[in-house]
Amino acid sequence: MKKQHLFIGGKPTASLEYKALQAPYSGETLADVSSASAEEAKTAIEAAVQAGKEMRFMPAHRRADILYKLSTLLEERKEEAGRVIALEAAKPITAALAEVDRTVETYRFAAEEAKRLTGETVPLDAAKGGEGRIGYTMRQPLGVIGAITPFNFPMNLVAHKVGPALAAGNTIVLKPAEQTPLSAYYIASLLQEAGLPDGALNVVSGDGKTIGDVLVADPHVAHITFTGSPAVGTSIRSKAGLKRVTLELGSNAAVIVDRDADLDKVIPRCVTGAFTYQGQVCISLQRIYVHSAIADEFTRRFAEAAKQVVTGDPMNPETVVSALITAKDVQRTLEWIDEAKQAGAAVAAGGEAEGGVLRPTVLVNVPHDAKVSCQEVFAPIVVINTIDSAQEGIERVNDSIYGLQAGVFTNDIHTALHAADHIEAGGVMINDIPTFRVDHMPYGGVKQSGMGREGVKYAVEEMTELKFVMFNKN
């Protein structure tokens, strides 16, 4: 049985405790994985502090070279990396390989941003008393970044924290999700091979609260970047004090389908948005609001398409929906479906589970206060409700505690611009699903969907401090 040690100070480090990691779909034991204690987490922070002395003043071209080398190594080992993701996360292998491709691109974006840490000159003589002086701004690394990542994109969401942190000259202590630590350790080994200084990246797997509390409390950690639940994000924010925080939290992403939408194009996109990787995506399409003029046809065709989605073994290249991350999540989603049915919703497709696999589920006429509508379901479940106007759709989209991304399908430019102005979300996708994301765009939410922005350039800004310098020439 493989033993996965902690990664501290540039080398595998034995832990006091190990836990068996099991594959969500097959149940096989993949490895015995280190479960870090609070003291081991502190050791990782100390290693990051020591490495910071070198990283802070490392030339930009060298930081970029390390990240470029990492992207090349990962691209060369794409099949192996994809298999790691598929096994530990039950992510269908086609989606896992696509995630590796995105991760390669994310690190390349980070390499490019390492060379773009620019400032600006400030015309001090625009103010009385500023004559004879020149001023300019510069960006400097914050120091040690505490990164906490989820299970659903175990390589690419790690890249969205590790890549910008290293590009800016920071060091990192990374706490991956308990179910998906192997992807993070895999990247750590590649970064070491790429020439990253010892201690610049430290990976500590284990209990989220134990490690998270250490990262939030330690004065050497300058910034916490977290992707996960609103409850945990709120707790981190309340304890962080003057630390910087970036929080990417929950969502129940919605789309409006206006009366003039082309259903031949819209329905396949919506099926993709709702069911890819079991709906375990922060911006998975969960709510669909369809104009009454086309609602019957849309619902019928969408339900038919949902029934054709391939489910089962994540190692099958045809599989789209495999096992949810835990058996507990299967039980929870079945209970939420039952609650919606009791409240009057109809099941147009799915609604049942086989082992750990929940069949793609379509619910119609769901009350807005049912859990499958107002909370984050994180499963292959989508609700379809009817609206009489795009304005009503906007109001229904905004009737949520979340606001990460939303979509609008319309051929009316006035409707599109009005929606872009009035939808309360971090991103509005016109004529596309809210699940759309490429890795250099700004990404983040409002309300309980979080604070701060990812997307490599924007994350670099979050992880640097703006400094002003003035020279008196008089």
Sequence and secondary structure as in RCSB ss.txt:
>XXXX:A:sequence
MKKQHLFIGGKPTASLEYKALQAPYSGETLADVSSASAEEAKTAIEAAVQAGKEMRFMPAHRRADILYKLSTLLE
ERKEEAGRVIALEAAKPITAALAEVDRTVETYRFAAEEAKRLTGETVPLDAAKGGEGRIGYTMRQPLGVIGAITP
FNFPMNLVAHKVGPALAAGNTIVLKPAEQTPLSAYYIASLLQEAGLPDGALNVVSGDGKTIGDVLVADPHVAHIT
FTGSPAVGTSIRSKAGLKRVTLELGSNAAVIVDRDADLDKVIPRCVTGAFTYQGQVCISLQRIYVHSAIADEFTR
RFAEAAKQVVTGDPMNPETVVSALITAKDVQRTLEWIDEAKQAGAAVAAGGEAEGGVLRPTVLVNVPHDAKVSCQ
EVFAPIVVINTIDSAQEGIERVNDSIYGLQAGVFTNDIHTALHAADHIEAGGVMINDIPTFRVDHMPYGGVKQSG
MGREGVKYAVEEMTELKFVMFNKN
>XXXX:A:secstr
  EE EEETTEEE  S EEEEE TTT  EEEEEE   HHHHHHHHHHHHHHHHHHTTS HHHHHHHHHHHHHHHH
HTHHHHHHHHHHHH   HHHHHHHHHHHHHHHHHHHHHHT     EE GGGSTT TTEEEEEEEEE SEEEEE  
SSSTTHHHHHHHHHHHHTT EEEEE  TT HHHHHHHHHHHHHTT  TTSEEE  S HHHHHHHHHH TTEEEEE
EES HHHHHHHHHH TTSEEEEE     EEEE TT  HHHHHHHHHHHHHGGGG STT   EEEEETTTHHHHHH
HHHHHHHT  BS TTSTT SB   S HHHHHHHHHHHHHHHHTT EEEE   EETTEE  EEEES  TTSHHHHS
   SSEEEEEEESSHHHHHHHHHSSSEESEEEEE S HHHHHHHHHH  SSEEEETS TT   TTS B  EETTE
ES BSHHHHHHHTEEEEEEEEE  
